[in-house]
Amino acid sequence: MPHLRDILNELKWKQGYTLENVEITIIHRGAPKNRKIISGAGIKEIGKSFLYTNTATIPYHRISKISYNNEIVYER
């Protein structure tokens, strides 16, 4: 299985794709059902161990689902 970083980089750099159409579901304690959805438009950097957004630094192990145009690309 490819690393989440590779999946996100492919969505960022592959021709015809854009991170603005990505939705990332993360484990976020205290949120309803301990899940929070982040828009790909808020991604600042796809790091080696973390995903950096405008408001948070998210370790990859907290990502539970990645969708592109409402189609699931990754789900744990």
N, C-alpha and C positions, 0 to 999 in steps of 0.2 A: 504494500500500500504506500503511495507517495506521501511524503511529509506535507503537513498543512501549509508550510511555507511555499513548497513547490506548487501546490494547487492555487494559492493566492497569487503567486507570481505569474502563473500561466494566465489567470483571469485578468491580471493587470497588463501583461505585455502581448498577449495573443491578439492578432489583428481581428478587429470586429467586436472585441470584448471591451468592457469598461468596468472599473470597480464601482461605479455609481449604481450598477444594477445588481450588486451583491448584497445579500443580507447574511449576517453572521449571528448565530445564536450562541450565547455564552452562558456558562454557569455563573450566576451572580447571587450570592446568598443575600436574602432579605427581599429580593424582588419576587413578584408573583410567580409561584411554582419554581422559584430559584433559577429563573431563566430571564435573560435580557437579549433583545435583538438590537444589533448595531448595523447601521447602514455603511456600506462600503465607501460611500462618499466621504466619510469621516476618517478614513485610514490615512495616516501621515507617512508611516514607514512599515515595511514588512521586514522585521529584523530576524536575526538568527534564532533567537529563543522567544521573542516577544512580538506581539502585534501592537504597534503604537497608533493610537487614535488621537483626535483633538482633545479628548477628555480623560483618557486612561491608557495604561500600559497593561496589556493582557497576555498572560502566558498561554502558549498554544494548547496546553493540556486542559484549559478551561473552555475551549471551543468544542461545542457539541454538534453543530450543524452549519453548513455553508450552502446557501441557495443562490442561484443565478437566474434572474427572471422567473422566480417562483419554482424553479426546477432544482431539486436537491442534487448537489455536486458531491457533498461529503456528509455523512451522518454517522455518529458513533452511538 
